[in-house]
Amino acid sequence: MVLEPSRYQDPRTWKMTPAMLRARKPFFKGNMIGLGILGALSVGIYFYTYSFLHKDNDFIDVPIPPIDEKELEQLKREFELERSKRSGN
């Protein structure tokens, strides 16, 4: 299906004719204000949600048990062994 040329577009370049530009001119300012409001609303909702979801204090009241030196040394050895295996491959 071939697109039929519009009276408001130049058939060779498909650019808007001066009549179309004149017809759209009164609505430009209102459209830009609407675009700004919708954009600001979208960005505001995004940042509100982002800041709300990053308040991760769910486990702040859970105490961390102390660890003795033997367990700490064992964990360090296991960590180094695992790291050396990964870097060796």
PDB file of N, CA, C and O in Angstrom:
ATOM      1  N   MET A   1       0.849  -1.179   0.000  1.00  0.00           N
ATOM      2  CA  MET A   1       0.000   0.000   0.000  1.00  0.00           C
ATOM      3  C   MET A   1       0.892   1.239   0.000  1.00  0.00           C
ATOM      4  O   MET A   1       1.777   1.379   0.845  1.00  0.00           O
ATOM      5  N   VAL A   2       0.661   2.096  -0.914  1.00  0.00           N
ATOM      6  CA  VAL A   2       1.442   3.318  -1.053  1.00  0.00           C
ATOM      7  C   VAL A   2       0.792   4.423  -0.237  1.00  0.00           C
ATOM      8  O   VAL A   2      -0.429   4.581  -0.236  1.00  0.00           O
ATOM      9  N   LEU A   3       1.622   5.177   0.450  1.00  0.00           N
ATOM     10  CA  LEU A   3       1.100   6.298   1.221  1.00  0.00           C
ATOM     11  C   LEU A   3       0.665   7.417   0.285  1.00  0.00           C
ATOM     12  O   LEU A   3       1.390   7.802  -0.633  1.00  0.00           O
ATOM     13  N   GLU A   4      -0.495   7.911   0.531  1.00  0.00           N
ATOM     14  CA  GLU A   4      -1.006   9.024  -0.280  1.00  0.00           C
ATOM     15  C   GLU A   4      -0.410  10.316   0.262  1.00  0.00           C
ATOM     16  O   GLU A   4      -0.389  10.517   1.476  1.00  0.00           O
ATOM     17  N   PRO A   5       0.061  11.173  -0.586  1.00  0.00           N
ATOM     18  CA  PRO A   5       0.625  12.436  -0.097  1.00  0.00           C
ATOM     19  C   PRO A   5      -0.457  13.313   0.520  1.00  0.00           C
ATOM     20  O   PRO A   5      -1.575  13.413   0.014  1.00  0.00           O
ATOM     21  N   SER A   6      -0.091  13.934   1.615  1.00  0.00           N
ATOM     22  CA  SER A   6      -1.013  14.818   2.307  1.00  0.00           C
ATOM     23  C   SER A   6      -0.929  16.219   1.712  1.00  0.00           C
ATOM     24  O   SER A   6       0.080  16.604   1.121  1.00  0.00           O
ATOM     25  N   ARG A   7      -2.009  16.967   1.881  1.00  0.00           N
ATOM     26  CA  ARG A   7      -1.981  18.358   1.425  1.00  0.00           C
ATOM     27  C   ARG A   7      -1.042  19.189   2.272  1.00  0.00           C
ATOM     28  O   ARG A   7      -0.609  20.263   1.854  1.00  0.00           O
ATOM     29  N   TYR A   8      -0.724  18.701   3.463  1.00  0.00           N
ATOM     30  CA  TYR A   8       0.100  19.477   4.378  1.00  0.00           C
ATOM     31  C   TYR A   8       1.562  19.047   4.367  1.00  0.00           C
ATOM     32  O   TYR A   8       2.340  19.456   5.229  1.00  0.00           O
ATOM     33  N   GLN A   9       1.934  18.226   3.397  1.00  0.00           N
ATOM     34  CA  GLN A   9       3.317  17.815   3.256  1.00  0.00           C
ATOM     35  C   GLN A   9       3.764  17.997   1.822  1.00  0.00           C
ATOM     36  O   GLN A   9       2.995  17.807   0.880  1.00  0.00           O
ATOM     37  N   ASP A  10       5.018  18.367   1.678  1.00  0.00           N
ATOM     38  CA  ASP A  10       5.591  18.493   0.348  1.00  0.00           C
ATOM     39  C   ASP A  10       5.764  17.079  -0.218  1.00  0.00           C
ATOM     40  O   ASP A  10       6.418  16.254   0.420  1.00  0.00           O
ATOM     41  N   PRO A  11       5.208  16.773  -1.379  1.00  0.00           N
ATOM     42  CA  PRO A  11       5.272  15.396  -1.891  1.00  0.00           C
ATOM     43  C   PRO A  11       6.684  14.912  -2.198  1.00  0.00           C
ATOM     44  O   PRO A  11       6.924  13.705  -2.209  1.00  0.00           O
ATOM     45  N   ARG A  12       7.616  15.812  -2.446  1.00  0.00           N
ATOM     46  CA  ARG A  12       8.977  15.385  -2.767  1.00  0.00           C
ATOM     47  C   ARG A  12       9.815  15.162  -1.515  1.00  0.00           C
ATOM     48  O   ARG A  12      10.567  14.190  -1.440  1.00  0.00           O
ATOM     49  N   THR A  13       9.696  16.046  -0.536  1.00  0.00           N
ATOM     50  CA  THR A  13      10.568  15.960   0.643  1.00  0.00           C
ATOM     51  C   THR A  13       9.833  15.464   1.884  1.00  0.00           C
ATOM     52  O   THR A  13      10.484  15.157   2.882  1.00  0.00           O
ATOM     53  N   TRP A  14       8.518  15.373   1.863  1.00  0.00           N
ATOM     54  CA  TRP A  14       7.675  14.971   2.986  1.00  0.00           C
ATOM     55  C   TRP A  14       7.810  15.919   4.176  1.00  0.00           C
ATOM     56  O   TRP A  14       7.473  15.546   5.299  1.00  0.00           O
ATOM     57  N   LYS A  15       8.294  17.124   3.950  1.00  0.00           N
ATOM     58  CA  LYS A  15       8.360  18.136   5.010  1.00  0.00           C
ATOM     59  C   LYS A  15       7.019  18.849   5.114  1.00  0.00           C
ATOM     60  O   LYS A  15       6.236  18.864   4.163  1.00  0.00           O
ATOM     61  N   MET A  16       6.763  19.435   6.272  1.00  0.00           N
ATOM     62  CA  MET A  16       5.501  20.152   6.473  1.00  0.00           C
ATOM     63  C   MET A  16       5.481  21.425   5.635  1.00  0.00           C
ATOM     64  O   MET A  16       6.491  22.112   5.484  1.00  0.00           O
ATOM     65  N   THR A  17       4.319  21.712   5.103  1.00  0.00           N
ATOM     66  CA  THR A  17       4.158  22.927   4.312  1.00  0.00           C
ATOM     67  C   THR A  17       3.964  24.110   5.259  1.00  0.00           C
ATOM     68  O   THR A  17       3.679  23.910   6.440  1.00  0.00           O
ATOM     69  N   PRO A  18       4.112  25.320   4.768  1.00  0.00           N
ATOM     70  CA  PRO A  18       3.865  26.490   5.619  1.00  0.00           C
ATOM     71  C   PRO A  18       2.467  26.518   6.215  1.00  0.00           C
ATOM     72  O   PRO A  18       2.287  27.028   7.321  1.00  0.00           O
ATOM     73  N   ALA A  19       1.464  25.980   5.507  1.00  0.00           N
ATOM     74  CA  ALA A  19       0.101  25.935   6.044  1.00  0.00           C
ATOM     75  C   ALA A  19       0.041  25.041   7.279  1.00  0.00           C
ATOM     76  O   ALA A  19      -0.629  25.378   8.255  1.00  0.00           O
ATOM     77  N   MET A  20       0.735  23.906   7.246  1.00  0.00           N
ATOM     78  CA  MET A  20       0.756  23.006   8.396  1.00  0.00           C
ATOM     79  C   MET A  20       1.501  23.636   9.564  1.00  0.00           C
ATOM     80  O   MET A  20       1.079  23.509  10.714  1.00  0.00           O
ATOM     81  N   LEU A  21       2.592  24.307   9.278  1.00  0.00           N
ATOM     82  CA  LEU A  21       3.334  24.989  10.340  1.00  0.00           C
ATOM     83  C   LEU A  21       2.480  26.063  11.007  1.00  0.00           C
ATOM     84  O   LEU A  21       2.506  26.209  12.229  1.00  0.00           O
ATOM     85  N   ARG A  22       1.725  26.814  10.207  1.00  0.00           N
ATOM     86  CA  ARG A  22       0.832  27.839  10.762  1.00  0.00           C
ATOM     87  C   ARG A  22      -0.275  27.208  11.602  1.00  0.00           C
ATOM     88  O   ARG A  22      -0.659  27.762  12.632  1.00  0.00           O
ATOM     89  N   ALA A  23      -0.796  26.048  11.172  1.00  0.00           N
ATOM     90  CA  ALA A  23      -1.880  25.392  11.898  1.00  0.00           C
ATOM     91  C   ALA A  23      -1.397  24.840  13.246  1.00  0.00           C
ATOM     92  O   ALA A  23      -2.167  24.800  14.205  1.00  0.00           O
ATOM     93  N   ARG A  24      -0.158  24.425  13.326  1.00  0.00           N
ATOM     94  CA  ARG A  24       0.374  23.849  14.565  1.00  0.00           C
ATOM     95  C   ARG A  24       0.907  24.891  15.533  1.00  0.00           C
ATOM     96  O   ARG A  24       1.045  24.614  16.724  1.00  0.00           O
ATOM     97  N   LYS A  25       1.205  26.076  15.043  1.00  0.00           N
ATOM     98  CA  LYS A  25       1.854  27.091  15.868  1.00  0.00           C
ATOM     99  C   LYS A  25       1.087  27.443  17.150  1.00  0.00           C
ATOM    100  O   LYS A  25       1.737  27.566  18.188  1.00  0.00           O
ATOM    101  N   PRO A  26      -0.239  27.615  17.163  1.00  0.00           N
ATOM    102  CA  PRO A  26      -0.927  27.989  18.397  1.00  0.00           C
ATOM    103  C   PRO A  26      -0.862  26.917  19.493  1.00  0.00           C
ATOM    104  O   PRO A  26      -1.051  27.227  20.669  1.00  0.00           O
ATOM    105  N   PHE A  27      -0.601  25.688  19.124  1.00  0.00           N
ATOM    106  CA  PHE A  27      -0.603  24.601  20.098  1.00  0.00           C
ATOM    107  C   PHE A  27       0.786  24.258  20.620  1.00  0.00           C
ATOM    108  O   PHE A  27       0.920  23.435  21.526  1.00  0.00           O
ATOM    109  N   PHE A  28       1.810  24.874  20.064  1.00  0.00           N
ATOM    110  CA  PHE A  28       3.179  24.510  20.414  1.00  0.00           C
ATOM    111  C   PHE A  28       3.480  24.760  21.892  1.00  0.00           C
ATOM    112  O   PHE A  28       4.017  23.890  22.577  1.00  0.00           O
ATOM    113  N   LYS A  29       3.130  25.958  22.380  1.00  0.00           N
ATOM    114  CA  LYS A  29       3.438  26.304  23.771  1.00  0.00           C
ATOM    115  C   LYS A  29       2.720  25.368  24.747  1.00  0.00           C
ATOM    116  O   LYS A  29       3.323  24.884  25.705  1.00  0.00           O
ATOM    117  N   GLY A  30       1.449  25.120  24.504  1.00  0.00           N
ATOM    118  CA  GLY A  30       0.686  24.216  25.372  1.00  0.00           C
ATOM    119  C   GLY A  30       1.232  22.797  25.346  1.00  0.00           C
ATOM    120  O   GLY A  30       1.291  22.129  26.378  1.00  0.00           O
ATOM    121  N   ASN A  31       1.630  22.342  24.171  1.00  0.00           N
ATOM    122  CA  ASN A  31       2.205  21.004  24.067  1.00  0.00           C
ATOM    123  C   ASN A  31       3.533  20.912  24.823  1.00  0.00           C
ATOM    124  O   ASN A  31       3.810  19.902  25.469  1.00  0.00           O
ATOM    125  N   MET A  32       4.338  21.943  24.745  1.00  0.00           N
ATOM    126  CA  MET A  32       5.616  21.928  25.456  1.00  0.00           C
ATOM    127  C   MET A  32       5.417  21.978  26.975  1.00  0.00           C
ATOM    128  O   MET A  32       6.156  21.338  27.722  1.00  0.00           O
ATOM    129  N   ILE A  33       4.425  22.733  27.423  1.00  0.00           N
ATOM    130  CA  ILE A  33       4.117  22.771  28.859  1.00  0.00           C
ATOM    131  C   ILE A  33       3.636  21.391  29.319  1.00  0.00           C
ATOM    132  O   ILE A  33       4.052  20.905  30.370  1.00  0.00           O
ATOM    133  N   GLY A  34       2.770  20.770  28.538  1.00  0.00           N
ATOM    134  CA  GLY A  34       2.301  19.419  28.860  1.00  0.00           C
ATOM    135  C   GLY A  34       3.431  18.411  28.875  1.00  0.00           C
ATOM    136  O   GLY A  34       3.486  17.541  29.743  1.00  0.00           O
ATOM    137  N   LEU A  35       4.333  18.529  27.914  1.00  0.00           N
ATOM    138  CA  LEU A  35       5.496  17.642  27.873  1.00  0.00           C
ATOM    139  C   LEU A  35       6.366  17.834  29.111  1.00  0.00           C
ATOM    140  O   LEU A  35       6.847  16.864  29.696  1.00  0.00           O
ATOM    141  N   GLY A  36       6.564  19.082  29.504  1.00  0.00           N
ATOM    142  CA  GLY A  36       7.365  19.359  30.698  1.00  0.00           C
ATOM    143  C   GLY A  36       6.722  18.791  31.957  1.00  0.00           C
ATOM    144  O   GLY A  36       7.406  18.220  32.806  1.00  0.00           O
ATOM    145  N   ILE A  37       5.401  18.949  32.076  1.00  0.00           N
ATOM    146  CA  ILE A  37       4.698  18.430  33.255  1.00  0.00           C
ATOM    147  C   ILE A  37       4.776  16.903  33.295  1.00  0.00           C
ATOM    148  O   ILE A  37       5.085  16.324  34.336  1.00  0.00           O
ATOM    149  N   LEU A  38       4.499  16.257  32.174  1.00  0.00           N
ATOM    150  CA  LEU A  38       4.563  14.793  32.144  1.00  0.00           C
ATOM    151  C   LEU A  38       5.982  14.284  32.394  1.00  0.00           C
ATOM    152  O   LEU A  38       6.177  13.291  33.094  1.00  0.00           O
ATOM    153  N   GLY A  39       6.965  14.968  31.819  1.00  0.00           N
ATOM    154  CA  GLY A  39       8.357  14.566  32.045  1.00  0.00           C
ATOM    155  C   GLY A  39       8.759  14.736  33.496  1.00  0.00           C
ATOM    156  O   GLY A  39       9.393  13.853  34.074  1.00  0.00           O
ATOM    157  N   ALA A  40       8.391  15.876  34.095  1.00  0.00           N
ATOM    158  CA  ALA A  40       8.731  16.116  35.501  1.00  0.00           C
ATOM    159  C   ALA A  40       8.023  15.123  36.415  1.00  0.00           C
ATOM    160  O   ALA A  40       8.608  14.652  37.390  1.00  0.00           O
ATOM    161  N   LEU A  41       6.784  14.805  36.112  1.00  0.00           N
ATOM    162  CA  LEU A  41       6.050  13.822  36.904  1.00  0.00           C
ATOM    163  C   LEU A  41       6.710  12.449  36.819  1.00  0.00           C
ATOM    164  O   LEU A  41       6.872  11.769  37.832  1.00  0.00           O
ATOM    165  N   SER A  42       7.085  12.048  35.619  1.00  0.00           N
ATOM    166  CA  SER A  42       7.730  10.749  35.437  1.00  0.00           C
ATOM    167  C   SER A  42       9.062  10.681  36.174  1.00  0.00           C
ATOM    168  O   SER A  42       9.344   9.702  36.866  1.00  0.00           O
ATOM    169  N   VAL A  43       9.874  11.711  36.028  1.00  0.00           N
ATOM    170  CA  VAL A  43      11.181  11.736  36.707  1.00  0.00           C
ATOM    171  C   VAL A  43      10.992  11.787  38.219  1.00  0.00           C
ATOM    172  O   VAL A  43      11.732  11.133  38.953  1.00  0.00           O
ATOM    173  N   GLY A  44      10.018  12.550  38.695  1.00  0.00           N
ATOM    174  CA  GLY A  44       9.750  12.627  40.131  1.00  0.00           C
ATOM    175  C   GLY A  44       9.339  11.291  40.709  1.00  0.00           C
ATOM    176  O   GLY A  44       9.816  10.895  41.772  1.00  0.00           O
ATOM    177  N   ILE A  45       8.448  10.587  40.009  1.00  0.00           N
ATOM    178  CA  ILE A  45       8.016   9.269  40.476  1.00  0.00           C
ATOM    179  C   ILE A  45       9.189   8.296  40.475  1.00  0.00           C
ATOM    180  O   ILE A  45       9.338   7.496  41.399  1.00  0.00           O
ATOM    181  N   TYR A  46      10.013   8.364  39.450  1.00  0.00           N
ATOM    182  CA  TYR A  46      11.171   7.479  39.368  1.00  0.00           C
ATOM    183  C   TYR A  46      12.118   7.708  40.550  1.00  0.00           C
ATOM    184  O   TYR A  46      12.520   6.748  41.207  1.00  0.00           O
ATOM    185  N   PHE A  47      12.478   8.952  40.825  1.00  0.00           N
ATOM    186  CA  PHE A  47      13.417   9.236  41.907  1.00  0.00           C
ATOM    187  C   PHE A  47      12.811   8.964  43.276  1.00  0.00           C
ATOM    188  O   PHE A  47      13.524   8.532  44.182  1.00  0.00           O
ATOM    189  N   TYR A  48      11.520   9.204  43.451  1.00  0.00           N
ATOM    190  CA  TYR A  48      10.872   8.867  44.717  1.00  0.00           C
ATOM    191  C   TYR A  48      10.928   7.361  44.957  1.00  0.00           C
ATOM    192  O   TYR A  48      11.258   6.908  46.053  1.00  0.00           O
ATOM    193  N   THR A  49      10.603   6.592  43.920  1.00  0.00           N
ATOM    194  CA  THR A  49      10.639   5.133  44.044  1.00  0.00           C
ATOM    195  C   THR A  49      12.058   4.654  44.297  1.00  0.00           C
ATOM    196  O   THR A  49      12.274   3.785  45.141  1.00  0.00           O
ATOM    197  N   TYR A  50      13.023   5.205  43.583  1.00  0.00           N
ATOM    198  CA  TYR A  50      14.425   4.812  43.749  1.00  0.00           C
ATOM    199  C   TYR A  50      14.895   5.087  45.175  1.00  0.00           C
ATOM    200  O   TYR A  50      15.544   4.241  45.789  1.00  0.00           O
ATOM    201  N   SER A  51      14.571   6.261  45.701  1.00  0.00           N
ATOM    202  CA  SER A  51      15.014   6.593  47.060  1.00  0.00           C
ATOM    203  C   SER A  51      14.266   5.760  48.096  1.00  0.00           C
ATOM    204  O   SER A  51      14.844   5.407  49.124  1.00  0.00           O
ATOM    205  N   PHE A  52      13.002   5.439  47.853  1.00  0.00           N
ATOM    206  CA  PHE A  52      12.227   4.638  48.794  1.00  0.00           C
ATOM    207  C   PHE A  52      12.754   3.208  48.846  1.00  0.00           C
ATOM    208  O   PHE A  52      12.838   2.618  49.923  1.00  0.00           O
ATOM    209  N   LEU A  53      13.106   2.654  47.704  1.00  0.00           N
ATOM    210  CA  LEU A  53      13.553   1.262  47.664  1.00  0.00           C
ATOM    211  C   LEU A  53      14.971   1.081  48.193  1.00  0.00           C
ATOM    212  O   LEU A  53      15.353  -0.034  48.545  1.00  0.00           O
ATOM    213  N   HIS A  54      15.751   2.142  48.255  1.00  0.00           N
ATOM    214  CA  HIS A  54      17.122   2.021  48.737  1.00  0.00           C
ATOM    215  C   HIS A  54      17.262   2.316  50.221  1.00  0.00           C
ATOM    216  O   HIS A  54      18.379   2.466  50.716  1.00  0.00           O
ATOM    217  N   LYS A  55      16.174   2.400  50.923  1.00  0.00           N
ATOM    218  CA  LYS A  55      16.219   2.532  52.379  1.00  0.00           C
ATOM    219  C   LYS A  55      16.133   1.132  52.961  1.00  0.00           C
ATOM    220  O   LYS A  55      15.096   0.731  53.490  1.00  0.00           O
ATOM    221  N   ASP A  56      17.217   0.402  52.862  1.00  0.00           N
ATOM    222  CA  ASP A  56      17.226  -1.008  53.249  1.00  0.00           C
ATOM    223  C   ASP A  56      17.711  -1.143  54.684  1.00  0.00           C
ATOM    224  O   ASP A  56      18.899  -1.359  54.922  1.00  0.00           O
ATOM    225  N   ASN A  57      16.804  -1.017  55.632  1.00  0.00           N
ATOM    226  CA  ASN A  57      17.124  -1.162  57.047  1.00  0.00           C
ATOM    227  C   ASN A  57      16.368  -2.330  57.661  1.00  0.00           C
ATOM    228  O   ASN A  57      16.049  -2.313  58.850  1.00  0.00           O
ATOM    229  N   ASP A  58      16.086  -3.333  56.860  1.00  0.00           N
ATOM    230  CA  ASP A  58      15.289  -4.455  57.346  1.00  0.00           C
ATOM    231  C   ASP A  58      15.993  -5.245  58.442  1.00  0.00           C
ATOM    232  O   ASP A  58      15.342  -5.718  59.374  1.00  0.00           O
ATOM    233  N   PHE A  59      17.300  -5.393  58.346  1.00  0.00           N
ATOM    234  CA  PHE A  59      18.030  -6.240  59.280  1.00  0.00           C
ATOM    235  C   PHE A  59      18.897  -5.433  60.239  1.00  0.00           C
ATOM    236  O   PHE A  59      19.849  -5.971  60.803  1.00  0.00           O
ATOM    237  N   ILE A  60      18.589  -4.165  60.433  1.00  0.00           N
ATOM    238  CA  ILE A  60      19.415  -3.332  61.297  1.00  0.00           C
ATOM    239  C   ILE A  60      19.299  -3.749  62.762  1.00  0.00           C
ATOM    240  O   ILE A  60      20.220  -3.509  63.543  1.00  0.00           O
ATOM    241  N   ASP A  61      18.184  -4.368  63.145  1.00  0.00           N
ATOM    242  CA  ASP A  61      18.003  -4.763  64.534  1.00  0.00           C
ATOM    243  C   ASP A  61      18.512  -6.179  64.827  1.00  0.00           C
ATOM    244  O   ASP A  61      18.423  -6.629  65.970  1.00  0.00           O
ATOM    245  N   VAL A  62      19.037  -6.884  63.832  1.00  0.00           N
ATOM    246  CA  VAL A  62      19.563  -8.235  64.034  1.00  0.00           C
ATOM    247  C   VAL A  62      21.017  -8.124  64.487  1.00  0.00           C
ATOM    248  O   VAL A  62      21.846  -7.566  63.768  1.00  0.00           O
ATOM    249  N   PRO A  63      21.333  -8.645  65.663  1.00  0.00           N
ATOM    250  CA  PRO A  63      22.717  -8.542  66.137  1.00  0.00           C
ATOM    251  C   PRO A  63      23.645  -9.488  65.377  1.00  0.00           C
ATOM    252  O   PRO A  63      23.256 -10.596  65.008  1.00  0.00           O
ATOM    253  N   ILE A  64      24.863  -9.039  65.153  1.00  0.00           N
ATOM    254  CA  ILE A  64      25.872  -9.860  64.499  1.00  0.00           C
ATOM    255  C   ILE A  64      26.663 -10.556  65.601  1.00  0.00           C
ATOM    256  O   ILE A  64      27.246  -9.894  66.459  1.00  0.00           O
ATOM    257  N   PRO A  65      26.685 -11.876  65.582  1.00  0.00           N
ATOM    258  CA  PRO A  65      27.393 -12.576  66.658  1.00  0.00           C
ATOM    259  C   PRO A  65      28.900 -12.379  66.536  1.00  0.00           C
ATOM    260  O   PRO A  65      29.429 -12.286  65.429  1.00  0.00           O
ATOM    261  N   PRO A  66      29.586 -12.315  67.668  1.00  0.00           N
ATOM    262  CA  PRO A  66      31.038 -12.166  67.608  1.00  0.00           C
ATOM    263  C   PRO A  66      31.691 -13.453  67.084  1.00  0.00           C
ATOM    264  O   PRO A  66      31.157 -14.548  67.259  1.00  0.00           O
ATOM    265  N   ILE A  67      32.825 -13.304  66.457  1.00  0.00           N
ATOM    266  CA  ILE A  67      33.541 -14.450  65.906  1.00  0.00           C
ATOM    267  C   ILE A  67      34.899 -14.535  66.597  1.00  0.00           C
ATOM    268  O   ILE A  67      35.566 -13.520  66.793  1.00  0.00           O
ATOM    269  N   ASP A  68      35.302 -15.742  66.963  1.00  0.00           N
ATOM    270  CA  ASP A  68      36.593 -15.876  67.646  1.00  0.00           C
ATOM    271  C   ASP A  68      37.714 -15.945  66.613  1.00  0.00           C
ATOM    272  O   ASP A  68      37.457 -16.107  65.420  1.00  0.00           O
ATOM    273  N   GLU A  69      38.944 -15.825  67.071  1.00  0.00           N
ATOM    274  CA  GLU A  69      40.100 -15.721  66.186  1.00  0.00           C
ATOM    275  C   GLU A  69      40.330 -17.000  65.391  1.00  0.00           C
ATOM    276  O   GLU A  69      40.762 -16.925  64.241  1.00  0.00           O
ATOM    277  N   LYS A  70      40.057 -18.174  65.963  1.00  0.00           N
ATOM    278  CA  LYS A  70      40.269 -19.431  65.245  1.00  0.00           C
ATOM    279  C   LYS A  70      39.334 -19.518  64.031  1.00  0.00           C
ATOM    280  O   LYS A  70      39.760 -19.883  62.935  1.00  0.00           O
ATOM    281  N   GLU A  71      38.082 -19.186  64.237  1.00  0.00           N
ATOM    282  CA  GLU A  71      37.127 -19.219  63.124  1.00  0.00           C
ATOM    283  C   GLU A  71      37.506 -18.207  62.050  1.00  0.00           C
ATOM    284  O   GLU A  71      37.390 -18.486  60.857  1.00  0.00           O
ATOM    285  N   LEU A  72      37.957 -17.036  62.477  1.00  0.00           N
ATOM    286  CA  LEU A  72      38.352 -16.004  61.529  1.00  0.00           C
ATOM    287  C   LEU A  72      39.532 -16.462  60.688  1.00  0.00           C
ATOM    288  O   LEU A  72      39.533 -16.256  59.474  1.00  0.00           O
ATOM    289  N   GLU A  73      40.533 -17.075  61.298  1.00  0.00           N
ATOM    290  CA  GLU A  73      41.686 -17.572  60.556  1.00  0.00           C
ATOM    291  C   GLU A  73      41.271 -18.678  59.583  1.00  0.00           C
ATOM    292  O   GLU A  73      41.758 -18.727  58.453  1.00  0.00           O
ATOM    293  N   GLN A  74      40.373 -19.563  60.019  1.00  0.00           N
ATOM    294  CA  GLN A  74      39.892 -20.634  59.149  1.00  0.00           C
ATOM    295  C   GLN A  74      39.157 -20.051  57.939  1.00  0.00           C
ATOM    296  O   GLN A  74      39.354 -20.504  56.812  1.00  0.00           O
ATOM    297  N   LEU A  75      38.319 -19.057  58.175  1.00  0.00           N
ATOM    298  CA  LEU A  75      37.600 -18.425  57.067  1.00  0.00           C
ATOM    299  C   LEU A  75      38.554 -17.717  56.103  1.00  0.00           C
ATOM    300  O   LEU A  75      38.354 -17.748  54.888  1.00  0.00           O
ATOM    301  N   LYS A  76      39.588 -17.082  56.650  1.00  0.00           N
ATOM    302  CA  LYS A  76      40.572 -16.416  55.783  1.00  0.00           C
ATOM    303  C   LYS A  76      41.301 -17.427  54.917  1.00  0.00           C
ATOM    304  O   LYS A  76      41.522 -17.180  53.732  1.00  0.00           O
ATOM    305  N   ARG A  77      41.685 -18.584  55.502  1.00  0.00           N
ATOM    306  CA  ARG A  77      42.370 -19.616  54.728  1.00  0.00           C
ATOM    307  C   ARG A  77      41.463 -20.149  53.615  1.00  0.00           C
ATOM    308  O   ARG A  77      41.905 -20.332  52.481  1.00  0.00           O
ATOM    309  N   GLU A  78      40.203 -20.396  53.944  1.00  0.00           N
ATOM    310  CA  GLU A  78      39.261 -20.879  52.938  1.00  0.00           C
ATOM    311  C   GLU A  78      39.072 -19.856  51.820  1.00  0.00           C
ATOM    312  O   GLU A  78      38.976 -20.219  50.648  1.00  0.00           O
ATOM    313  N   PHE A  79      39.022 -18.604  52.182  1.00  0.00           N
ATOM    314  CA  PHE A  79      38.855 -17.538  51.189  1.00  0.00           C
ATOM    315  C   PHE A  79      40.064 -17.468  50.265  1.00  0.00           C
ATOM    316  O   PHE A  79      39.910 -17.373  49.047  1.00  0.00           O
ATOM    317  N   GLU A  80      41.260 -17.515  50.833  1.00  0.00           N
ATOM    318  CA  GLU A  80      42.474 -17.452  50.020  1.00  0.00           C
ATOM    319  C   GLU A  80      42.595 -18.678  49.122  1.00  0.00           C
ATOM    320  O   GLU A  80      43.018 -18.565  47.971  1.00  0.00           O
ATOM    321  N   LEU A  81      42.225 -19.851  49.640  1.00  0.00           N
ATOM    322  CA  LEU A  81      42.271 -21.065  48.839  1.00  0.00           C
ATOM    323  C   LEU A  81      41.310 -20.966  47.659  1.00  0.00           C
ATOM    324  O   LEU A  81      41.659 -21.330  46.536  1.00  0.00           O
ATOM    325  N   GLU A  82      40.114 -20.481  47.913  1.00  0.00           N
ATOM    326  CA  GLU A  82      39.128 -20.324  46.845  1.00  0.00           C
ATOM    327  C   GLU A  82      39.586 -19.279  45.822  1.00  0.00           C
ATOM    328  O   GLU A  82      39.401 -19.460  44.619  1.00  0.00           O
ATOM    329  N   ARG A  83      40.175 -18.205  46.299  1.00  0.00           N
ATOM    330  CA  ARG A  83      40.669 -17.161  45.378  1.00  0.00           C
ATOM    331  C   ARG A  83      41.790 -17.689  44.506  1.00  0.00           C
ATOM    332  O   ARG A  83      41.837 -17.395  43.312  1.00  0.00           O
ATOM    333  N   SER A  84      42.699 -18.471  45.090  1.00  0.00           N
ATOM    334  CA  SER A  84      43.796 -19.019  44.304  1.00  0.00           C
ATOM    335  C   SER A  84      43.292 -20.034  43.274  1.00  0.00           C
ATOM    336  O   SER A  84      43.858 -20.134  42.186  1.00  0.00           O
ATOM    337  N   LYS A  85      42.246 -20.782  43.597  1.00  0.00           N
ATOM    338  CA  LYS A  85      41.667 -21.708  42.626  1.00  0.00           C
ATOM    339  C   LYS A  85      41.075 -20.942  41.450  1.00  0.00           C
ATOM    340  O   LYS A  85      41.240 -21.342  40.297  1.00  0.00           O
ATOM    341  N   ARG A  86      40.394 -19.855  41.734  1.00  0.00           N
ATOM    342  CA  ARG A  86      39.767 -19.086  40.668  1.00  0.00           C
ATOM    343  C   ARG A  86      40.788 -18.409  39.774  1.00  0.00           C
ATOM    344  O   ARG A  86      40.619 -18.376  38.555  1.00  0.00           O
ATOM    345  N   SER A  87      41.846 -17.869  40.363  1.00  0.00           N
ATOM    346  CA  SER A  87      42.854 -17.177  39.553  1.00  0.00           C
ATOM    347  C   SER A  87      43.728 -18.160  38.792  1.00  0.00           C
ATOM    348  O   SER A  87      44.301 -17.799  37.764  1.00  0.00           O
ATOM    349  N   GLY A  88      43.845 -19.385  39.269  1.00  0.00           N
ATOM    350  CA  GLY A  88      44.644 -20.403  38.611  1.00  0.00           C
ATOM    351  C   GLY A  88      43.987 -20.966  37.379  1.00  0.00           C
ATOM    352  O   GLY A  88      44.683 -21.483  36.505  1.00  0.00           O
ATOM    353  N   ASN A  89      42.668 -20.887  37.270  1.00  0.00           N
ATOM    354  CA  ASN A  89      41.953 -21.473  36.131  1.00  0.00           C
ATOM    355  C   ASN A  89      41.950 -20.596  34.937  1.00  0.00           C
ATOM    356  O   ASN A  89      41.387 -20.960  33.905  1.00  0.00           O
TER     357      ASN A  89
END
